[in-house]
Amino acid sequence: MPAFVYLLLPILFWSGNYVLGRMTVSTGIDPYTISFLRWSLACLILLPFAYKKLCQERHIIRQHWPLLILFGWLGICNYNLFLYIGLTSTTVTNAVLLNSIMPVMILITARILLGNRTNWRQNTGIIISTIGAIIIVSRGSLDTFLHLTISKGDLWILTAAVSWAIYSVMIIRRPKDMSLIGFFTSTALIGTGIQAPLFLLFAETSLSELTSANWGSIIYMGIFASIGAFLCWNIGIQKLGAATAGHFIHLLPVFSIGLSVIFLGERLFSFHYMGIFLIFTGIFVATILNNKRQNTTD
């Protein structure tokens, strides 16, 4: 499978998670319940496949436990929980816009933590695709964009984006002698363990209140948005790097709109097409064109 597909699939899965998460919290299910059940299900599915690897790699886990706790806290607990909390009190426009600036956060974080530098083609691609994302979420209206307000929910979404940016940059430091399934399962268990006391203290939803639709959403989140997306994202970063992976976050509003058209019957307007074109142009310049230029230079 081409390397870029490993980065496209997580965006598709997370777009579905975004839509379903929004729908689920709007029915009154609290974020702590959604996030804890989602990752508890993911851990139950993963354990039978990863148990043998976890036993074989227990010495690696003991050796690198501070780093694994950091990954579990940032990528499993913080990002997902903060996203659901934010969706309870912010608009779709604000939330998608704040998620769209994540590539910029990843580039800045990579420069601060790893000393990575970007060239003019990568910077140009980031600017072009960011403009495309802004056109989509502001519905092509400068007035809509200028009147966006920062709410408590926006701050939660922004904090989630920062957590994911640090996770994406630091993932390259994961133990090299540890298998991907072992690494992912151990961090999933740690992240779910961190969420457990938060669930017990702050969850307000009784399990008996969950409808079949709620359970269907949680199952999707546990299988596709958790296991499938995280495994593909980690493989994609290992193959293409954090800076390149960050560009693909711009596809989140594109895929979210596509899912809305399919499942909610929403229409596409001219500003959607313009934004989508700019997003793909930016990704092309920053990744494919940039890699071709580098290969030619080498």
C-alpha positions as CSV (number, residue, x, y, z in Angstrom):
1,M,0.0,0.0,0.0
2,P,1.4,3.5,-0.9
3,A,2.8,5.3,2.1
4,F,0.4,8.3,1.8
5,V,-2.6,6.0,2.1
6,Y,-1.6,5.3,5.7
7,L,-2.1,9.0,6.4
8,L,-5.4,9.3,4.3
9,L,-7.2,6.5,6.2
10,P,-6.8,8.0,9.7
11,I,-8.2,11.3,8.4
12,L,-11.2,9.5,7.0
13,F,-11.8,7.5,10.2
14,W,-11.3,10.6,12.4
15,S,-13.8,12.6,10.2
16,G,-16.4,9.9,10.9
17,N,-15.4,10.1,14.6
18,Y,-15.9,13.9,14.5
19,V,-19.4,13.7,13.0
20,L,-20.5,10.8,15.3
21,G,-18.9,12.5,18.3
22,R,-20.8,15.7,17.6
23,M,-24.0,13.8,17.2
24,T,-23.4,11.7,20.4
25,V,-22.7,14.6,22.7
26,S,-25.7,16.5,21.3
27,T,-27.9,13.7,22.6
28,G,-26.7,14.4,26.1
29,I,-24.0,11.7,26.5
30,D,-21.1,13.2,28.5
31,P,-17.6,13.2,26.9
32,Y,-16.0,11.2,29.8
33,T,-18.3,8.3,29.1
34,I,-17.8,8.4,25.3
35,S,-14.0,8.6,25.5
36,F,-13.6,5.9,28.2
37,L,-15.9,3.4,26.6
38,R,-14.4,4.0,23.2
39,W,-10.9,3.2,24.4
40,S,-12.0,0.4,26.8
41,L,-13.5,-1.3,23.8
42,A,-10.4,-0.8,21.7
43,C,-8.2,-2.3,24.5
44,L,-10.5,-5.4,24.7
45,I,-10.1,-5.9,21.0
46,L,-6.4,-5.3,21.0
47,L,-5.4,-7.5,24.0
48,P,-5.9,-10.9,22.5
49,F,-3.7,-10.0,19.5
50,A,-1.1,-8.1,21.5
51,Y,-0.9,-10.1,24.7
52,K,2.0,-12.3,23.5
53,K,4.0,-9.3,22.3
54,L,3.4,-7.4,25.5
55,C,4.8,-10.4,27.5
56,Q,7.8,-10.6,25.2
57,E,8.5,-6.9,25.3
58,R,7.8,-6.3,29.1
59,H,11.5,-5.5,29.7
60,I,11.2,-2.7,27.0
61,I,8.0,-1.4,28.6
62,R,9.8,-1.3,32.0
63,Q,12.8,0.5,30.5
64,H,10.7,3.1,28.6
65,W,7.7,3.5,30.9
66,P,8.0,7.3,31.3
67,L,7.9,7.8,27.5
68,L,5.0,5.3,27.1
69,I,3.0,7.2,29.8
70,L,3.6,10.4,27.9
71,F,2.3,8.9,24.7
72,G,-0.7,7.4,26.5
73,W,-1.5,10.7,28.2
74,L,-1.1,12.9,25.1
75,G,-2.4,10.8,22.3
76,I,-5.0,8.5,23.9
77,C,-6.3,10.5,26.9
78,N,-5.9,14.2,26.2
79,Y,-6.6,14.5,22.5
80,N,-9.8,12.4,22.5
81,L,-11.3,13.5,25.8
82,F,-10.5,17.2,25.1
83,L,-12.0,16.9,21.6
84,Y,-15.3,15.5,23.0
85,I,-15.4,18.1,25.8
86,G,-14.9,20.9,23.3
87,L,-17.6,19.6,21.0
88,T,-20.2,20.1,23.8
89,S,-19.8,23.9,23.8
90,T,-18.3,25.1,20.5
91,T,-19.6,25.5,17.0
92,V,-18.6,23.2,14.1
93,T,-17.0,26.1,12.3
94,N,-14.8,27.0,15.2
95,A,-13.8,23.4,16.0
96,V,-12.9,22.5,12.4
97,L,-10.9,25.7,12.0
98,L,-8.9,25.1,15.1
99,N,-8.2,21.5,14.0
100,S,-7.1,22.8,10.6
101,I,-4.2,24.7,12.1
102,M,-2.7,21.5,13.6
103,P,-0.2,21.1,10.7
104,V,1.2,24.5,11.7
105,M,1.4,23.4,15.3
106,I,3.2,20.2,14.2
107,L,5.8,22.1,12.2
108,I,6.4,24.5,15.1
109,T,6.6,21.7,17.6
110,A,9.0,19.7,15.4
111,R,11.2,22.8,15.2
112,I,11.1,23.4,19.0
113,L,11.5,19.8,20.1
114,L,13.6,18.2,17.3
115,G,15.2,21.2,15.6
116,N,13.5,20.3,12.3
117,R,13.5,23.0,9.6
118,T,11.1,23.5,6.7
119,N,11.9,24.7,3.2
120,W,10.0,27.2,1.2
121,R,7.9,24.6,-0.7
122,Q,6.7,23.1,2.6
123,N,5.8,26.5,3.9
124,T,4.1,27.5,0.7
125,G,2.0,24.2,0.8
126,I,1.0,24.9,4.4
127,I,-0.1,28.4,3.6
128,I,-2.1,27.3,0.5
129,S,-3.9,24.4,2.3
130,T,-4.6,26.5,5.4
131,I,-6.3,29.2,3.2
132,G,-8.4,26.3,1.7
133,A,-9.4,25.1,5.1
134,I,-10.3,28.6,6.2
135,I,-12.5,29.1,3.1
136,I,-14.4,25.9,3.9
137,V,-15.1,26.6,7.5
138,S,-15.9,30.3,7.0
139,R,-18.2,29.3,4.1
140,G,-16.3,31.7,1.8
141,S,-17.3,34.7,3.9
142,L,-14.7,37.0,5.3
143,D,-17.3,38.4,7.7
144,T,-17.9,34.9,9.1
145,F,-14.2,34.4,9.6
146,L,-13.7,37.8,11.3
147,H,-16.5,37.3,13.7
148,L,-15.4,33.9,15.1
149,T,-15.3,34.1,18.9
150,I,-13.1,32.1,21.2
151,S,-15.2,30.1,23.7
152,K,-14.4,27.6,26.4
153,G,-15.1,24.8,24.0
154,D,-12.6,26.4,21.5
155,L,-9.9,26.4,24.1
156,W,-10.5,22.6,24.8
157,I,-10.2,21.9,21.0
158,L,-7.0,24.0,20.8
159,T,-5.6,22.1,23.8
160,A,-6.5,18.8,22.1
161,A,-4.7,20.0,18.9
162,V,-1.6,20.9,20.9
163,S,-1.5,17.5,22.6
164,W,-1.8,15.8,19.2
165,A,0.9,17.9,17.7
166,I,3.4,17.0,20.5
167,Y,2.4,13.3,20.2
168,S,2.9,13.3,16.4
169,V,6.3,14.9,16.7
170,M,7.5,12.7,19.5
171,I,6.2,9.5,18.0
172,I,9.5,9.2,16.1
173,R,11.2,8.6,19.5
174,R,9.1,5.6,20.3
175,P,11.3,2.5,21.3
176,K,12.7,1.2,18.0
177,D,12.9,-2.4,19.4
178,M,9.3,-2.4,20.3
179,S,6.6,-3.8,17.9
180,L,4.0,-1.4,16.6
181,I,1.1,-3.5,18.1
182,G,2.9,-3.7,21.4
183,F,3.6,0.0,21.5
184,F,0.1,1.0,20.5
185,T,-1.6,-1.5,22.9
186,S,0.6,-0.4,25.9
187,T,-0.1,3.3,25.3
188,A,-3.8,2.5,24.8
189,L,-4.0,0.7,28.1
190,I,-2.1,3.5,29.8
191,G,-4.3,6.2,28.3
192,T,-7.5,4.3,29.2
193,G,-6.1,3.8,32.7
194,I,-5.5,7.6,33.1
195,Q,-9.1,8.2,31.9
196,A,-10.6,5.6,34.4
197,P,-10.6,7.9,37.5
198,L,-11.9,10.8,35.4
199,F,-14.7,8.6,34.2
200,L,-15.6,7.5,37.7
201,L,-15.5,11.1,39.1
202,F,-17.0,13.1,36.3
203,A,-19.2,10.9,34.1
204,E,-22.9,11.7,34.4
205,T,-24.3,9.2,31.9
206,S,-25.6,5.8,33.1
207,L,-24.8,2.9,30.7
208,S,-28.5,2.0,30.7
209,E,-29.2,5.4,29.0
210,L,-27.1,4.5,26.0
211,T,-29.2,3.8,22.9
212,S,-28.3,1.3,20.2
213,A,-27.2,4.3,18.0
214,N,-24.9,5.4,20.8
215,W,-23.4,2.0,21.1
216,G,-23.0,1.8,17.3
217,S,-21.1,5.1,17.4
218,I,-18.9,3.9,20.3
219,I,-18.1,0.7,18.4
220,Y,-17.1,2.7,15.3
221,M,-14.9,4.9,17.5
222,G,-13.3,1.9,19.2
223,I,-12.5,0.0,16.0
224,F,-12.0,2.5,13.2
225,A,-11.2,5.9,14.9
226,S,-9.0,4.2,17.6
227,I,-7.3,1.0,16.4
228,G,-7.4,1.5,12.6
229,A,-6.6,5.3,12.7
230,F,-3.8,5.2,15.3
231,L,-2.0,2.2,13.7
232,C,-2.2,3.8,10.2
233,W,-1.1,7.2,11.6
234,N,1.9,5.8,13.4
235,I,3.0,3.8,10.3
236,G,2.5,6.9,8.1
237,I,4.6,9.1,10.3
238,Q,7.4,6.4,10.4
239,K,7.3,6.3,6.6
240,L,6.9,10.0,5.7
241,G,7.7,12.0,8.9
242,A,5.7,14.3,11.2
243,A,5.9,17.4,9.0
244,T,4.4,15.6,6.0
245,A,1.8,13.9,8.1
246,G,0.7,17.3,9.4
247,H,-0.4,18.4,5.9
248,F,-3.0,15.7,5.7
249,I,-4.8,17.1,8.7
250,H,-6.1,19.7,6.3
251,L,-8.2,17.0,4.7
252,L,-10.3,16.7,7.9
253,P,-12.9,19.4,6.9
254,V,-12.9,17.9,3.3
255,F,-13.8,14.4,4.5
256,S,-16.2,15.8,7.2
257,I,-18.1,17.7,4.5
258,G,-18.1,14.6,2.3
259,L,-19.6,12.5,5.1
260,S,-22.2,15.2,5.9
261,V,-23.3,15.1,2.2
262,I,-23.6,11.3,2.3
263,F,-25.2,10.8,5.6
264,L,-26.9,14.1,6.4
265,G,-28.0,15.2,2.9
266,E,-26.1,18.5,3.0
267,R,-25.1,20.3,-0.2
268,L,-21.8,21.4,-1.6
269,F,-21.4,25.0,-2.6
270,S,-18.8,26.9,-4.7
271,F,-16.7,27.8,-1.7
272,H,-16.4,24.0,-0.8
273,Y,-15.0,23.2,-4.2
274,M,-12.5,26.2,-4.0
275,G,-11.4,25.2,-0.5
276,I,-11.0,21.5,-1.4
277,F,-8.9,22.5,-4.5
278,L,-6.6,24.7,-2.5
279,I,-6.2,22.0,0.2
280,F,-5.1,19.3,-2.3
281,T,-2.9,21.9,-4.1
282,G,-1.2,22.7,-0.8
283,I,-0.6,19.0,0.0
284,F,0.7,18.4,-3.5
285,V,3.2,21.3,-3.2
286,A,4.4,20.4,0.3
287,T,4.7,16.6,-0.2
288,I,4.8,15.2,-3.7
289,L,6.4,18.3,-5.4
290,N,8.8,18.8,-2.5
291,N,9.9,15.2,-2.5
292,K,10.5,15.2,-6.3
293,R,12.6,18.4,-6.0
294,Q,14.7,16.9,-3.2
295,N,15.2,13.6,-5.1
296,T,16.3,15.6,-8.2
297,T,18.7,17.7,-6.1
298,D,20.1,14.5,-4.4
